[in-house]
Amino acid sequence: MPDPAVPPTPPVPLSALLAREDLALRQLAGPSAEGVVIHWVHASEMADPYPYLLGGELLLSAGVHIPQTAGTVTGYFDDYVARITAAGGAALGFGVAPVHDTVPESLVEACAAHGLPLLEVPPRTTFSGVARAVWQLMAQARLAELRRVTEAQQSLAAAASRPDPVPSVLRRLAQRLGGWAVLYAPEGAEIARAGREPGDEVRGALTRLADVVRPAGGPGERPAPASATDTVAGSHLASYALGSGHGFVLGVAEPERSAGDHTVASVAAVLLSLLTGEQQSGTGAARSSALVRMLLGEPPEEVAALLGAGPWVVVRARPEGDGAPDPVAASALGAALGSTLIDPAGDVVRVLVPADRAPAAPLPGWTLGVSAAVEPHDWPAADTQAARALARARATRAPLLRHGARAALADLVPPAEAAAHARALLAPVTARPELTETLRTWLSLHGSWDRTAVALSVHRNTVRQRITRCAALLATDLDDPDVRMELWFALRHV
């Protein structure tokens, strides 16, 4: 944990403050400004500022506290500077107006002796102007830090989506930190690493630091911390327990610890937690195995056991508005439905969900179409059912619609005979899929031009033209309810 006296803002190099031409500050004594940083600014005219300093300040004084006899009192300035350095003050700024015309020489000598940077503040520069400049530099540093962290998060997320996600994340992390990143297995072995490898001393220390955050697992054991840090041989070390709970640990060694490095490493730890957790639980391997088997020709019912218990429903979802769902939104939808079997395709997300997890209520921001519960061999038919349910839900502005699974009159006709009749009746239009789909949607919405246009995302005039074309090709009157019924029956068997 950082020193609680240090504020959570990036420090300002003293050299950056001296480079401000509008301030015209001049260093008179002390070490080089290159290695000095300022955490805040404090003005005080106390003869002993020690009780009022937290450390890291640029202390500003106009010398009001200096007695007229200070020049003859031995050690006054030496004691004053000693108390500032004892309190952890970073530098002293002395204003030459309105009390003093110049910086007392004895003060210059005392600062040189104690190694405290001494700045001359000219008459035209106010103390509030110096403080404002420090806050401005801090804001710029903070903005640069946030930009760096954001870019690192994006690059790490991109690495996690590669075919070799774990090595890719480690490589990107090592590049971002300019150091070495390693993933430890639960038993302590290095299973992946990236970056410039450190020496044996640092490597061994990092291995031991990984043990600090690894869960002990014994009864009554104190919980391990989520992270730990150390410094060995000039290298800054950090270890992070991955959230999978299986003992994986991320270790990092870097020559310098910059602001934001902890945040960047924490993002990598979260991504690796997801990757290792999935790998350890076997769900990722199971899904991959199921996909490979289906691609190689095995029927869905043979691989369904790898995905979990059935039966299944297909959920088709479309977000509110006109934009296509991004991968994050699609993943969030899958999480809400309790499934990782997600397919973002264009403006619709398809999710394969066990029937016992089928959505019972609408999800805010989504329009859902849900199929009937089916076994794996009927997955394609369920997808069609979900698509039609979604189209009807959008047309009727309902947040969720399910495919009806009750027995119907059509069930009385043998499927083979019904299919043969449908092929013969619809033969004139089946060569034009857009016509059959428009006819099906139009009939399902009771001949409503507007709702059909909404469901198909086309203009209402396009719907009219297609329906007129269907009537001409079929040589029938689509205003006749008997004709509509027969066509609807046929369309269900195409």
Buried (B, 14 or more C-beta within 10 A) or exposed (E): EEEEEBEEBBBBBBBBBBEBEEBEBEBBBBBEBEEBBBBBBBBBEBBEBBEEBBEBBBBBBBBEBBEEEBEEEEEBBBEBBBBBBEBBBBBBBBBBEEEBEEBBEBBBBBBBBBEBBBBBBEEEBBBEBBBEBBEEBBEEBBEEBEEBBEEBBEBBBEBBEEEEBBBBBBBBBBBBBEBBBBBBBBEEEBBBBBBEEBEEEBBEBBBBBBBBBBBEEEEEEEEBEEBBBBEBEEBBBBBBBBBBEBBBBBBBBBEEBBBBBBBBBBBBBBBBBBBBBBBBEEBBEBBEBBBEBBEEEEEBEBBBEBBBEBBBBBBBBBBEEEEBBEEEBBBBBBEBBEBBBBBBEEEBBBBBBBBEBBBEEBBEBBBBBBBBBBBBEBBEBBBBBBBBBBBBBBBEEBBBBBBEEEEEEEEEEEEEEBBEBBEEBBEBBBEBEEBBBBBBBBBBBEEBBEBBBBBBEBEBEBBBEBBEBBBEBBEBEBEEEEBBEBBBBBBBBE
